[in-house]
Amino acid sequence: ELLEILHAVQAKSGFVSEPALRTIAYALNLSRAEVHGVATFYHDYKHHAPAKTTVKICRAEACQAVGANDLIAQAEAAFGAKLGEHAKDVALEATYCLGNCALGPAIMIDDNLYGRVNLSKLEALVEAKS
């Protein structure tokens, strides 16, 4: 029941806020710590309002071999956010295989997959999304 409620809250607002966690805990007669533990255990639950654009950068070995770590460092500097954070309406997230190994470094912007990405291509894709 708790997971279904967390999914519904996130589907409606885009994230699960602290006040929502307290309300859910009260409604289900659970401690806030129990609800918080479940919500933070599953990494797909977001705890802050989502960024306008989410960029997932592949960190698997094949993408690392063709420059993913450099791309990550450049993206962090360009967008002013570390992996797992967001700034300038762009969230940077790590992922560990997008299934696009032959075209690394690979990224996913929202639900769209891109290969052979460098910083200038990444910036152009994010700009086009805005």
Buried (B, 14 or more C-beta within 10 A) or exposed (E): EBEEBBBEBBEEEEBBBEEBBEBBBEEEEBEBEBBBEBBEEEEEBBBEEBBBBBBBBBBBEBBBEBBBEEBBEBBBEBBEBEBEBBEBEBBBBEBEEBEBBEBBBBBBBEEEBBBBBEBEBBBEBBEEBE
